[in-house]
Amino acid sequence: MHRARGEGLTEALKLFQQALDIDPAFAPAWAGMAHGYDVIEFYISAEALLMIGDFREKSTAAAQKALKLDPELATALHAMGNNLWVQGEWARAQEYYERALRLDPDSTDIMEDYSHMLLYSLQMEAAINMAERMMALDPFVPVFLNAMNDVYDTAGLYEKRDESIREMTRLNPDFKYTYVWNIVRLFGNGQIDELHQYIDGISLGAWTSRERMHAAIDWMTNSQATPDDEILQALSFRPTLAMWAGRPDIFFDLISDTSNGVKIPGIQAIQNPHLDADRTRQVHESPDTKAFLKAARLPEYWREVGWPDMCSPVGEDDFECH
């Protein structure tokens, strides 16, 4: 379930509930519930998500229940780590991931999420090492390739990224993130005609429409104009597309979330090799970047574990990015 993702997650949650109806003290089922609720927002429609309710609260509560029943259950520690870092509890999340890996050192499922946490906290070398360790152990899982693509792309390792995207396409051409990464690959390589042809051949489902994505691609190739609501809806499918188009202002608008502060996935785009030196400097020195990182509670985490290359402390309470 955790690996397959997709709309089948709702069925998986029902099956976990059935298991718990039989045995409410079955900790692995509570952990499975926690993992299902943790990722479900990325795979079902907004309408279906509303019917579920507060999925984040449900995920955290299920992880807590699993750990109360079995404090040494690696998948439950993993689930709690996921919830903690999304809530900005980076240092505590790291502790849970490390504890989980000590109990289950070859768990590629733990490594996938831990590599994302390292990436989103801009710890690039550690993220690369964790993701490559994951792929060495389990190279044929599309969601793992998605994490590897994210790491390679942020590090500017485009040949490795494109090789990984091709493998992901071979394994699961209709996976949501296969679509995302082929859009990134074709746009980044300047293959705009091929990109439009690719959009015509895929089904974007509940995330956006072909027409909106075509319009977004046209905007991305000449992004000085203000995008209309249709284009913004398409870009929300992957907000980092706006950053790749050289519009960090649009990116920051898209990742703002008035209900939950910030959307943690996307932070890595601040360290963006797609932009030229002048634009990169503008992003790093932008008040939006600083405000975003503070809202995500990253500076307090970096004071504990060390600062990434692009940022450094200023006195006891401030920092700068450069």
C-alpha positions as CSV (number, residue, x, y, z in Angstrom):
1,M,0.0,0.0,0.0
2,H,2.7,2.5,1.0
3,R,4.6,1.8,-2.2
4,A,1.7,1.5,-4.7
5,R,0.0,4.8,-3.7
6,G,-2.8,6.0,-6.1
7,E,-6.5,6.1,-5.4
8,G,-6.3,2.5,-4.0
9,L,-5.2,4.2,-0.8
10,T,-8.8,4.7,0.2
11,E,-9.5,0.9,-0.1
12,A,-6.3,0.2,1.8
13,L,-7.5,2.4,4.7
14,K,-10.8,0.4,4.7
15,L,-8.9,-2.9,4.9
16,F,-6.7,-1.6,7.8
17,Q,-9.9,-0.6,9.6
18,Q,-11.4,-4.0,9.0
19,A,-8.2,-5.6,10.6
20,L,-8.6,-3.3,13.6
21,D,-12.2,-4.1,14.0
22,I,-11.0,-7.7,14.4
23,D,-8.0,-6.9,16.6
24,P,-7.8,-3.3,17.9
25,A,-4.4,-4.1,19.5
26,F,-2.8,-5.0,16.2
27,A,-0.1,-2.3,16.0
28,P,1.0,-2.8,12.4
29,A,-2.5,-2.0,11.2
30,W,-2.5,1.3,13.2
31,A,0.9,2.0,11.6
32,G,-0.5,1.2,8.1
33,M,-3.4,3.6,8.8
34,A,-0.9,6.3,9.8
35,H,1.1,5.9,6.6
36,G,-2.1,5.9,4.4
37,Y,-3.4,9.1,5.9
38,D,0.0,10.6,5.7
39,V,0.2,10.5,1.8
40,I,-3.4,10.4,0.8
41,E,-3.7,14.1,0.0
42,F,-1.4,13.7,-2.9
43,Y,-3.4,10.9,-4.6
44,I,-7.1,11.6,-4.4
45,S,-9.3,14.5,-5.5
46,A,-10.0,17.5,-3.3
47,E,-13.6,16.4,-2.9
48,A,-12.7,13.0,-1.7
49,L,-10.1,14.5,0.7
50,L,-12.8,16.7,2.2
51,M,-14.9,13.5,3.0
52,I,-11.9,12.1,4.9
53,G,-11.6,15.1,7.2
54,D,-8.4,16.0,9.1
55,F,-6.1,13.4,7.5
56,R,-3.1,14.8,9.3
57,E,-4.7,14.5,12.7
58,K,-5.8,11.0,11.9
59,S,-2.3,10.0,10.7
60,T,-0.7,11.3,13.9
61,A,-3.3,9.7,16.2
62,A,-2.8,6.3,14.4
63,A,1.0,6.5,14.7
64,Q,0.6,7.3,18.4
65,K,-1.7,4.4,18.9
66,A,0.7,2.0,17.2
67,L,3.6,3.2,19.3
68,K,1.7,2.9,22.5
69,L,1.0,-0.7,21.6
70,D,4.5,-1.4,20.3
71,P,7.2,1.2,21.0
72,E,9.8,-0.7,19.1
73,L,7.8,-1.1,15.9
74,A,9.9,0.4,13.1
75,T,7.1,1.2,10.8
76,A,5.3,3.1,13.6
77,L,8.4,5.1,14.4
78,H,8.7,5.8,10.7
79,A,5.0,7.0,10.6
80,M,5.6,9.3,13.6
81,G,8.7,10.7,11.9
82,N,6.7,11.6,8.8
83,N,4.1,13.5,10.9
84,L,6.7,15.3,12.9
85,W,8.6,16.8,10.1
86,V,5.5,17.9,8.2
87,Q,4.6,19.7,11.3
88,G,8.0,21.4,11.5
89,E,9.4,19.2,14.3
90,W,12.5,18.4,12.2
91,A,14.9,17.4,15.0
92,R,12.3,15.0,16.6
93,A,11.5,13.6,13.2
94,Q,15.2,12.8,12.6
95,E,15.3,11.0,15.9
96,Y,12.4,8.8,15.0
97,Y,13.8,8.0,11.5
98,E,17.1,7.1,13.0
99,R,15.5,4.9,15.7
100,A,13.4,3.2,13.0
101,L,16.5,2.5,10.8
102,R,18.4,1.1,13.8
103,L,15.5,-1.4,14.2
104,D,15.1,-2.1,10.5
105,P,18.3,-1.0,8.8
106,D,17.4,-2.2,5.3
107,S,13.9,-0.6,5.2
108,T,13.8,1.3,1.9
109,D,10.4,2.7,2.9
110,I,12.0,4.5,5.8
111,M,14.9,5.7,3.6
112,E,12.4,7.1,1.0
113,D,10.8,9.5,3.5
114,Y,14.0,10.2,5.4
115,S,15.7,11.2,2.1
116,H,12.9,13.6,1.4
117,M,13.2,15.1,4.9
118,L,16.9,15.6,4.3
119,L,16.3,17.1,0.9
120,Y,13.6,19.5,2.2
121,S,15.9,20.6,4.9
122,L,18.6,21.3,2.2
123,Q,21.0,18.7,3.5
124,M,22.0,17.7,0.0
125,E,25.0,15.4,0.6
126,A,23.0,13.4,3.2
127,A,19.9,13.3,1.0
128,I,21.9,11.9,-2.0
129,N,23.6,9.3,0.2
130,M,20.3,8.2,1.7
131,A,18.4,8.1,-1.6
132,E,21.2,6.2,-3.4
133,R,21.4,3.7,-0.5
134,M,17.6,3.2,-0.9
135,M,17.9,2.6,-4.7
136,A,20.8,0.2,-4.3
137,L,18.6,-2.0,-2.1
138,D,15.3,-1.6,-4.0
139,P,15.7,-0.1,-7.6
140,F,12.4,-1.0,-9.1
141,V,9.8,1.0,-7.0
142,P,8.4,4.1,-8.8
143,V,7.8,6.1,-5.6
144,F,11.5,5.5,-4.7
145,L,12.5,6.7,-8.1
146,N,10.4,9.8,-7.5
147,A,12.5,10.6,-4.4
148,M,15.7,9.9,-6.3
149,N,14.6,12.2,-9.1
150,D,13.9,15.0,-6.6
151,V,17.3,14.7,-5.1
152,Y,19.2,14.5,-8.4
153,D,17.2,17.4,-9.8
154,T,17.9,19.6,-6.8
155,A,21.6,18.7,-6.9
156,G,21.7,19.6,-10.6
157,L,22.7,16.0,-11.6
158,Y,20.5,16.0,-14.7
159,E,21.9,13.0,-16.6
160,K,21.4,10.8,-13.5
161,R,17.9,12.4,-13.1
162,D,16.9,11.7,-16.7
163,E,18.1,8.1,-16.5
164,S,16.1,7.6,-13.4
165,I,13.0,9.2,-15.1
166,R,13.3,6.8,-18.0
167,E,13.4,3.9,-15.6
168,M,10.4,5.3,-13.8
169,T,8.5,5.6,-17.1
170,R,9.3,2.0,-18.0
171,L,8.1,0.7,-14.7
172,N,4.9,2.8,-14.4
173,P,4.1,5.2,-17.3
174,D,0.8,6.2,-15.7
175,F,2.0,7.1,-12.3
176,K,1.3,10.8,-11.3
177,Y,4.9,11.5,-10.6
178,T,6.0,9.8,-13.8
179,Y,4.0,12.6,-15.5
180,V,5.6,15.3,-13.3
181,W,9.1,14.2,-14.0
182,N,8.7,13.8,-17.8
183,I,7.3,17.3,-17.8
184,V,10.3,18.5,-15.9
185,R,12.7,16.6,-18.1
186,L,11.3,17.8,-21.4
187,F,10.9,21.4,-20.3
188,G,14.3,21.5,-18.7
189,N,15.9,20.1,-21.9
190,G,14.1,22.6,-24.1
191,Q,11.9,20.0,-25.8
192,I,8.7,22.1,-25.8
193,D,7.1,20.5,-28.9
194,E,7.8,17.0,-27.5
195,L,6.3,18.2,-24.2
196,H,3.1,19.3,-25.7
197,Q,2.9,15.9,-27.5
198,Y,3.5,14.1,-24.2
199,I,0.7,16.1,-22.5
200,D,-1.7,15.0,-25.3
201,G,-0.9,11.3,-24.6
202,I,-1.5,11.2,-20.8
203,S,-4.5,11.5,-18.5
204,L,-3.9,13.9,-15.7
205,G,-7.1,12.8,-14.0
206,A,-8.3,14.8,-11.0
207,W,-5.1,16.9,-10.7
208,T,-5.6,19.2,-13.7
209,S,-6.7,19.1,-17.4
210,R,-4.6,18.8,-20.6
211,E,-5.9,22.2,-21.7
212,R,-4.7,23.9,-18.5
213,M,-1.3,22.1,-18.6
214,H,-0.8,23.2,-22.3
215,A,-1.5,26.8,-21.2
216,A,0.8,26.5,-18.3
217,I,3.6,25.2,-20.5
218,D,3.1,28.1,-22.9
219,W,3.3,30.5,-19.9
220,M,6.5,28.8,-18.6
221,T,8.2,29.4,-21.9
222,N,7.4,33.1,-21.6
223,S,6.7,33.6,-17.9
224,Q,6.9,37.4,-17.7
225,A,3.1,37.7,-17.9
226,T,0.9,37.3,-14.9
227,P,-0.7,33.8,-15.1
228,D,-4.5,33.5,-15.0
229,D,-6.4,31.3,-12.6
230,E,-6.5,28.4,-15.1
231,I,-2.7,28.4,-15.4
232,L,-2.3,28.7,-11.6
233,Q,-4.5,25.7,-11.1
234,A,-2.3,23.7,-13.5
235,L,0.9,24.9,-11.7
236,S,-0.5,23.8,-8.4
237,F,-0.1,20.3,-9.7
238,R,3.6,20.9,-9.1
239,P,4.4,24.3,-7.7
240,T,8.1,23.9,-8.4
241,L,7.3,24.3,-12.1
242,A,6.9,28.0,-11.4
243,M,10.4,28.1,-10.0
244,W,11.8,26.2,-12.9
245,A,10.1,28.8,-15.2
246,G,12.0,31.6,-13.3
247,R,9.1,32.9,-11.3
248,P,9.9,32.4,-7.6
249,D,7.1,34.9,-6.8
250,I,4.5,32.6,-8.2
251,F,6.1,29.6,-6.6
252,F,5.9,31.2,-3.1
253,D,2.2,32.1,-3.7
254,L,1.4,28.5,-4.7
255,I,3.1,26.9,-1.7
256,S,1.5,29.3,0.8
257,D,-1.1,27.5,2.8
258,T,-3.2,29.6,5.1
259,S,-4.5,26.6,7.0
260,N,-1.2,24.9,7.7
261,G,1.5,27.6,7.4
262,V,3.5,26.3,4.5
263,K,3.6,23.3,2.3
264,I,6.8,21.5,3.2
265,P,7.2,19.7,-0.2
266,G,8.7,22.3,-2.4
267,I,11.2,23.8,0.0
268,Q,14.0,22.2,-1.9
269,A,13.3,24.4,-4.9
270,I,14.8,27.3,-3.0
271,Q,18.2,25.6,-3.7
272,N,17.4,25.6,-7.4
273,P,20.1,24.8,-10.1
274,H,17.6,25.6,-12.9
275,L,18.1,29.3,-12.3
276,D,21.0,31.5,-13.4
277,A,23.3,33.1,-10.9
278,D,21.5,36.4,-10.7
279,R,18.0,34.8,-10.3
280,T,19.4,32.4,-7.7
281,R,20.8,35.3,-5.7
282,Q,17.4,37.1,-5.9
283,V,15.7,34.0,-4.6
284,H,18.2,33.5,-1.7
285,E,18.1,37.1,-0.7
286,S,14.3,37.5,-1.1
287,P,12.3,38.3,2.1
288,D,9.8,35.6,0.8
289,T,12.5,33.0,1.1
290,K,13.4,34.0,4.6
291,A,9.8,34.2,5.7
292,F,9.1,30.8,4.2
293,L,12.1,29.1,5.9
294,K,11.1,30.7,9.2
295,A,7.5,29.5,8.8
296,A,8.8,26.0,8.2
297,R,10.9,26.3,11.4
298,L,14.1,25.3,9.6
299,P,16.5,27.8,11.2
300,E,15.9,26.4,14.6
301,Y,16.6,22.9,13.3
302,W,19.7,24.0,11.5
303,R,21.0,25.5,14.8
304,E,20.9,22.0,16.2
305,V,22.3,20.0,13.3
306,G,24.3,22.5,11.2
307,W,23.5,24.9,8.5
308,P,23.2,24.1,4.7
309,D,25.5,25.7,2.3
310,M,23.1,28.4,1.2
311,C,22.3,29.8,4.7
312,S,24.2,30.8,7.8
313,P,23.4,32.2,11.3
314,V,23.5,35.8,12.1
315,G,23.8,36.2,15.9
316,E,21.6,34.2,18.2
317,D,18.2,34.8,16.6
318,D,18.7,35.7,12.9
319,F,20.1,34.1,9.7
320,E,20.8,35.0,6.1
321,C,20.8,33.1,2.8
322,H,23.3,33.7,0.1
